[in-house]
Amino acid sequence: MLTIRIDVDYAYPSRTKSFIYTLFRHKSNRDYLKNAKMLATLINSSNVDVKAYWFFNLCTFPDVELLNLLNSGKHEIAL
């Protein structure tokens, strides 16, 4: 079994965009957690036995789309 710890520290693909949006408390649905959603999709489609532990902070709280991707038995929200 492959065990992965995933820290979601930035809500957007760009650190600069994440910093600016967090500073002004703006949330754009377009790219929000784009990288995390791609990673969750890859893990879900994997043939390998994987257990992914996801760690979020207050600025990267998962949206409904990501929660649906994390619904399989391969994921656990740890924080």
Secondary structure, DSSP 8 states (H G I E B T S, - for coil): -EEEEEEE--SSSSHHHHHHHHHTT---TTTTTHHHHHHHHHHHT-SS-EEEEEEE-GGG---HHHHHHTTSTTEEE--
